[in-house]
Amino acid sequence: MKLAYAILAIAAIATGAYLFTTQQSSLMEDPIVKEFENFILYNRRSYASIDEFNYRLDVFKANLKIAAKLQETNDEAVFGVTIFMD
């Protein structure tokens, strides 16, 4: 029984690693993803899973859109990436 659990665990890890690297390679071409990765490095963020990474990326993208709209309507202020973007 322990052997079956070990095999399942190894299979799950291998599948997760494959999905992560496949998804990473397609995401790497997106300039917003690169900006998000720079944000992660600069702000020393870490996420527990790929699901959390994707959720935070979606929040980051939505906040970028909001900042761009606000910038269009207000020339006197500067809107952009902050520590709270994710």
C-alpha positions in Angstrom: 0.0 0.0 0.0 2.8 2.4 0.8 4.4 1.6 -2.5 1.2 2.5 -4.3 1.1 5.9 -2.5 4.7 6.5 -3.4 4.1 5.8 -7.0 1.0 8.0 -7.0 3.0 10.8 -5.4 5.9 10.5 -7.9 3.4 10.6 -10.8 1.6 13.6 -9.4 4.9 15.5 -9.0 6.0 14.6 -12.5 2.7 15.7 -13.9 2.7 18.9 -12.0 6.3 19.7 -13.1 5.4 19.0 -16.7 2.3 21.2 -16.6 4.2 23.9 -14.8 7.0 24.0 -17.4 4.6 23.8 -20.3 2.6 26.7 -19.0 5.7 28.6 -18.1 7.1 28.4 -21.6 3.9 29.8 -23.2 3.6 32.5 -20.6 7.2 33.7 -20.9 6.4 35.3 -24.3 3.8 37.7 -22.8 5.4 41.1 -21.8 2.9 41.5 -19.0 4.0 38.2 -17.5 7.6 39.4 -17.7 6.6 42.6 -16.0 4.8 40.5 -13.3 7.9 38.4 -12.8 10.0 41.5 -12.4 7.4 42.7 -9.8 7.7 39.3 -8.0 11.5 39.6 -7.8 11.6 43.3 -6.9 8.9 42.9 -4.1 10.2 39.5 -3.0 6.9 37.7 -3.5 6.5 33.9 -3.5 3.3 32.0 -4.2 2.5 28.5 -2.8 1.2 27.0 -6.1 0.8 27.6 -9.8 -2.9 28.3 -9.1 -2.0 31.1 -6.7 0.5 32.4 -9.3 -2.1 32.5 -12.0 -4.6 34.2 -9.7 -2.1 36.9 -8.7 -1.2 37.3 -12.3 -4.8 37.9 -13.2 -5.1 40.5 -10.4 -1.9 42.2 -11.6 -3.3 42.4 -15.2 -6.6 43.8 -13.9 -4.8 46.4 -11.8 -2.7 47.4 -14.8 -5.8 48.0 -16.8 -7.3 50.2 -14.0 -4.0 52.1 -13.8 -4.0 52.7 -17.5 -7.6 54.0 -17.5 -6.9 56.3 -14.5 -3.8 57.6 -16.3 -5.8 58.5 -19.4 -8.2 60.6 -17.4 -5.7 62.3 -15.1 -2.5 63.8 -16.6 -1.4 65.4 -13.4 -1.0 62.1 -11.5 1.1 59.0 -12.2 -0.5 55.6 -12.1 1.5 52.4 -12.4 2.9 49.4 -10.7 3.0 49.5 -6.9 3.7 47.0 -4.2 -0.1 46.3 -4.0 -0.6 45.3 -7.6 -1.0 41.6 -6.9 
